[in-house]
Amino acid sequence: MDNHFYVDDASLANTEWLELSGQEAKHVFKVLRKKKGDTITIVNGKGCKVLARIEYIQKNKISLTIESKEIKKEPAIKKVLAFGFIKKRDRFEFAIEKAVEMGATSICIFDADHSERTRINPDRLDALIKSAFKQSGRWWLPDLVYKPDLKSVLFEYADHEMIMAHEKEEINKPQFNTKKEKLILVGPEGGFSEKEVNIFKQAGGTLISLGNHRLRTETAVITALSLFLYD
């Protein structure tokens, strides 16, 4: 599998050379044992992917020239995955990682009525998202958004088709507007409160079922996003 390396550089599409530094450079040099003349794939998370040739290697810095470029536009139909905080950090991070792999263009975390707040390490989550982004071969890096409650989420994405996974909803095949951006909501451990469900309904959202079984939040994230893999 081709390894991808990330640079936070919007100008990548318009340059003929670049430098790779920090952990990315260390991985190229110390782990993959790349040398002068080898090529690597670099992405900037903004739709640009380049094949670059190594010209010079230092301990923490690699100089490269770009041999070829590919550019892709942002997805026409964006998918925002929003879910309530999960108490256990490993499950919380697993949900975020899988949301990236499953194609969420944005990930929104909020304090639901039944949420039990977990300790957040922004740098750790940033690294997690970038790792999943590179591993899955995506072109656009998802952003991570925090909101204080469900109302704030619905206000932020009011122009999206709003979909809430709810365990009490009848089991039917969901029907969606294939031409509209999506807000996909998954509850925390304990699910959404009756108050939150009513707020969602009043906002014009659609409740859907994810099947016969009660799912953990991280499993519901994967299941809900799988409904849109071929959009």
Secondary structure, DSSP 4 states (H G I P E B T S, - for coil): ---EEE---GGGGG-SEEEEEHHHHHIIIIIS---TT-EEEEE-SBSEEEEEEEEEE-SSEEEEEEEEEEE-PPPSS-EEEEEE--SSHHHHHHHHHHHHHTT-SEEEEE--TT--PPPP-HHHHHHHHHHHHHHTT-SBPPEEEEESSHHHHHHHTTTSEEEEE-TTS--------TTS-EEEEE--TT---HHHHHHHHHTT-EEE---SS---HHHHHHHHHHTTTT-
